[in-house]
Amino acid sequence: MRGDCQGGAVARRGVVLLLFLALPAGADELYRYRNDLGNVVVDYQVPAEYVTGGYEVLNEEGMVIRVVPREPTEEEKKAADARRKLEEQANAERERLRKWDESLMLRYSTVADIEAARERALANLRIRLSILKGNRRSLKQKIENYQAEAADLERAGREVDLGRLRAIEKLQSEIASTERAIADRQREIEEIAADYQADIERFGAVAGSGGVAPHPAQQKEVDLMPGASVSLAGVTCRSGAQWFADGFPEEVADQ
């Protein structure tokens, strides 16, 4: 059996050598490809209609010296594009976390440091919010005073003057503006509190259960946060030679 295999290999090389003898002057390569019937063809050129299907370049001894892979299908192109985008997203996320970790380690030594910074930031915003709410109360009180004066005029049978009505209208506009500013400050407080909470959780992940920043020499790489990892499942990649070996008969691919 082994002798038959060796004899077959010798016969194939003999065919390749005969083909080289028949090559045009100056030609020193053969090409192996599949035709539209699925048959393996060895020739001194690849017809244009078979180039996109890929081919192998053989030397004068019939050994493969180069593999030209087939043109990928639309589905394979889409899969490759999806894989590239996922890899880009994963790389961007890792870089974001690296910079975040570096910033945390430079600014804080313990979780308590972050909590203290949070309280300082929120205290300033709460003071602004308290001032805005005080302004709103003052504006409402002024409107109530104008309205009381207008009511007194009407009870006395007198007409409410235009200036007083316009003053009430202006105060109502100022109240609306103050209400929007209050909503903005409240939203800002919530966002900053959430940002500091995220810092605390990330610092804990980097520093460990002790809640203390590690020495630079001891600091280890931290994985992506839960939910931030990017999966490449379902997308496979094959080398340029694998498709050729898979696509040809075993005795041909083994040459």
C-alpha positions as CSV (number, residue, x, y, z in Angstrom):
1,M,0.0,0.0,0.0
2,R,2.8,2.4,0.9
3,G,4.5,1.4,-2.3
4,D,1.4,2.3,-4.3
5,C,1.2,5.8,-2.6
6,Q,4.8,6.4,-3.3
7,G,4.4,5.3,-6.8
8,G,1.4,7.6,-7.3
9,A,3.4,10.6,-6.0
10,V,6.3,9.7,-8.3
11,A,3.8,9.5,-11.2
12,R,2.3,12.9,-10.4
13,R,5.7,14.5,-10.2
14,G,6.5,12.9,-13.5
15,V,3.4,14.5,-15.0
16,V,4.4,17.8,-13.7
17,L,7.9,17.4,-15.1
18,L,6.4,16.5,-18.5
19,L,4.3,19.7,-18.3
20,F,7.4,21.7,-17.6
21,L,9.0,20.3,-20.7
22,A,6.1,21.5,-22.7
23,L,6.1,25.0,-21.3
24,P,6.8,28.0,-23.5
25,A,10.4,29.2,-23.4
26,G,11.2,31.2,-20.3
27,A,8.3,29.9,-18.3
28,D,9.4,28.3,-15.0
29,E,6.1,28.0,-13.0
30,L,2.9,25.9,-13.2
31,Y,-0.5,26.8,-11.7
32,R,-2.9,24.4,-10.0
33,Y,-6.6,25.3,-9.8
34,R,-10.1,23.8,-9.9
35,N,-12.2,24.2,-13.0
36,D,-16.0,24.6,-13.0
37,L,-16.4,20.8,-12.9
38,G,-14.5,20.7,-9.6
39,N,-11.5,18.9,-11.2
40,V,-8.0,19.8,-10.3
41,V,-6.1,21.3,-13.3
42,V,-2.3,21.9,-13.6
43,D,-1.4,24.3,-16.4
44,Y,1.0,27.0,-17.3
45,Q,-1.6,29.7,-16.8
46,V,-4.9,30.2,-14.9
47,P,-7.9,31.2,-17.1
48,A,-9.4,34.5,-16.1
49,E,-12.7,33.0,-15.1
50,Y,-10.9,30.8,-12.5
51,V,-8.6,33.4,-10.9
52,T,-11.2,34.5,-8.3
53,G,-11.4,30.9,-7.2
54,G,-7.8,30.9,-6.0
55,Y,-4.9,28.8,-7.2
56,E,-1.4,27.4,-6.2
57,V,1.9,28.2,-7.9
58,L,4.2,25.3,-8.4
59,N,7.9,25.3,-9.0
60,E,9.7,23.0,-11.6
61,E,9.7,20.2,-9.1
62,G,6.0,20.4,-8.6
63,M,6.2,21.9,-5.0
64,V,3.8,24.6,-3.9
65,I,5.7,27.9,-3.6
66,R,2.8,30.3,-3.3
67,V,-0.9,30.1,-2.5
68,V,-3.3,32.7,-3.9
69,P,-6.5,32.4,-1.9
70,R,-9.9,32.7,-3.5
71,E,-11.8,35.9,-3.4
72,P,-14.0,35.9,-0.3
73,T,-17.8,35.7,-0.6
74,E,-20.1,38.6,0.4
75,E,-20.9,36.7,3.6
76,E,-17.3,36.3,4.4
77,K,-16.6,40.0,3.7
78,K,-19.4,40.9,6.0
79,A,-18.1,38.6,8.7
80,A,-14.6,40.0,8.4
81,D,-16.0,43.5,8.6
82,A,-18.0,42.6,11.7
83,R,-15.0,41.0,13.3
84,R,-12.9,44.1,12.6
85,K,-15.5,46.4,14.1
86,L,-15.8,44.3,17.2
87,E,-12.0,44.2,17.6
88,E,-11.9,48.0,17.2
89,Q,-14.6,48.4,19.9
90,A,-12.8,46.0,22.2
91,N,-9.5,47.9,21.7
92,A,-11.2,51.3,22.3
93,E,-12.8,50.0,25.5
94,R,-9.5,48.6,26.8
95,E,-7.8,51.9,26.1
96,R,-10.7,53.8,27.9
97,L,-10.4,51.6,30.9
98,R,-6.6,51.9,30.9
99,K,-6.8,55.7,31.0
100,W,-9.5,55.6,33.6
101,D,-7.5,53.3,35.9
102,E,-4.4,55.4,35.5
103,S,-6.3,58.6,36.4
104,L,-7.8,56.9,39.5
105,M,-4.5,55.7,40.7
106,L,-2.9,59.1,40.3
107,R,-5.7,61.0,42.1
108,Y,-6.7,58.7,44.9
109,S,-5.1,56.4,47.4
110,T,-8.2,55.0,49.0
111,V,-12.0,54.7,48.4
112,A,-12.4,57.3,51.3
113,D,-10.5,59.8,49.1
114,I,-13.0,59.4,46.3
115,E,-15.9,59.7,48.8
116,A,-14.5,62.9,50.2
117,A,-14.0,64.4,46.7
118,R,-17.6,63.5,45.9
119,E,-18.9,65.3,48.9
120,R,-16.9,68.4,48.1
121,A,-18.2,68.5,44.5
122,L,-21.8,67.8,45.5
123,A,-21.7,70.4,48.4
124,N,-20.9,73.2,45.9
125,L,-23.8,72.1,43.6
126,R,-26.2,71.8,46.5
127,I,-25.4,75.4,47.6
128,R,-26.2,76.6,44.1
129,L,-29.4,74.6,44.1
130,S,-30.4,76.1,47.5
131,I,-29.8,79.6,46.2
132,L,-31.9,78.9,43.1
133,K,-34.8,77.6,45.3
134,G,-34.5,80.7,47.5
135,N,-34.8,82.9,44.4
136,R,-37.8,81.0,43.3
137,R,-39.5,81.5,46.7
138,S,-38.7,85.2,46.6
139,L,-40.2,85.6,43.1
140,K,-43.3,83.7,44.1
141,Q,-43.7,86.0,47.1
142,K,-43.5,89.1,44.9
143,I,-46.1,87.7,42.6
144,E,-48.4,87.0,45.5
145,N,-47.9,90.6,46.7
146,Y,-48.8,92.0,43.3
147,Q,-51.8,89.7,43.1
148,A,-53.0,90.8,46.6
149,E,-52.6,94.5,45.5
150,A,-54.6,93.8,42.3
151,A,-57.3,92.1,44.3
152,D,-57.6,95.1,46.6
153,L,-57.9,97.4,43.6
154,E,-60.7,95.3,42.1
155,R,-62.6,95.2,45.4
156,A,-62.3,99.0,45.6
157,G,-63.8,99.2,42.2
158,R,-60.6,100.4,40.6
159,E,-58.9,99.0,37.5
160,V,-55.6,97.1,37.9
161,D,-53.0,99.2,36.2
162,L,-51.0,97.8,33.2
163,G,-47.7,98.2,34.9
164,R,-48.6,95.9,37.8
165,L,-49.9,93.2,35.3
166,R,-46.7,93.4,33.3
167,A,-44.6,93.1,36.5
168,I,-46.5,89.9,37.4
169,E,-45.9,88.5,33.8
170,K,-42.2,89.3,34.1
171,L,-42.0,87.6,37.4
172,Q,-43.7,84.5,36.1
173,S,-41.2,84.3,33.2
174,E,-38.3,84.6,35.7
175,I,-39.8,81.8,37.8
176,A,-40.0,79.5,34.7
177,S,-36.3,80.3,34.0
178,T,-35.4,79.5,37.6
179,E,-37.3,76.3,37.4
180,R,-35.3,75.2,34.4
181,A,-32.0,76.1,36.2
182,I,-33.1,74.1,39.2
183,A,-33.9,71.1,37.0
184,D,-30.4,71.4,35.4
185,R,-28.7,71.5,38.8
186,Q,-30.6,68.5,40.1
187,R,-29.7,66.6,37.0
188,E,-26.0,67.6,37.3
189,I,-26.0,66.4,41.0
190,E,-27.4,63.0,39.9
191,E,-24.8,62.7,37.1
192,I,-21.9,63.7,39.3
193,A,-23.0,61.3,42.0
194,A,-23.2,58.5,39.5
195,D,-19.8,59.3,38.1
196,Y,-18.2,59.2,41.5
197,Q,-20.0,56.0,42.3
198,A,-18.6,54.4,39.1
199,D,-15.1,55.7,40.2
200,I,-15.5,54.0,43.6
201,E,-16.6,50.7,42.0
202,R,-13.8,50.8,39.4
203,F,-11.2,51.7,42.1
204,G,-12.3,48.8,44.1
205,A,-11.9,46.5,41.1
206,V,-8.4,47.8,40.5
207,A,-7.2,48.1,44.2
208,G,-8.9,44.9,45.4
209,S,-11.0,44.2,48.5
210,G,-8.6,46.4,50.7
211,G,-9.7,49.5,48.9
212,V,-6.1,50.8,48.7
213,A,-4.3,51.7,45.5
214,P,-1.6,49.1,44.7
215,H,2.1,50.0,44.4
216,P,2.9,50.5,40.7
217,A,5.1,47.5,40.7
218,Q,2.3,45.4,42.1
219,Q,-0.5,46.7,39.9
220,K,-2.0,44.1,37.6
221,E,-4.1,44.4,34.5
222,V,-7.8,44.5,35.2
223,D,-10.3,42.8,32.8
224,L,-13.0,44.7,31.1
225,M,-15.9,45.7,33.4
226,P,-19.0,43.4,33.3
227,G,-21.0,44.2,30.2
228,A,-18.1,46.0,28.5
229,S,-16.5,42.9,27.0
230,V,-16.8,42.3,23.3
231,S,-17.5,38.8,22.0
232,L,-16.1,37.5,18.8
233,A,-18.1,34.3,18.9
234,G,-19.4,33.0,15.7
235,V,-16.7,34.7,13.5
236,T,-14.0,32.4,12.3
237,C,-10.8,33.1,10.3
238,R,-9.0,30.7,8.1
239,S,-5.4,31.0,6.9
240,G,-4.6,31.5,3.3
241,A,-3.5,27.9,2.8
242,Q,-6.3,26.2,4.8
243,W,-9.0,26.8,2.3
244,F,-6.8,25.2,-0.4
245,A,-6.0,22.2,1.6
246,D,-9.6,21.7,2.6
247,G,-10.8,22.1,-1.0
248,F,-8.5,19.6,-2.7
249,P,-8.2,15.9,-2.5
250,E,-6.0,14.7,0.3
251,E,-3.3,13.2,-2.1
252,V,-3.1,16.5,-4.0
253,A,-3.1,18.8,-0.9
254,D,-0.3,16.8,0.7
255,Q,2.1,17.4,-2.1
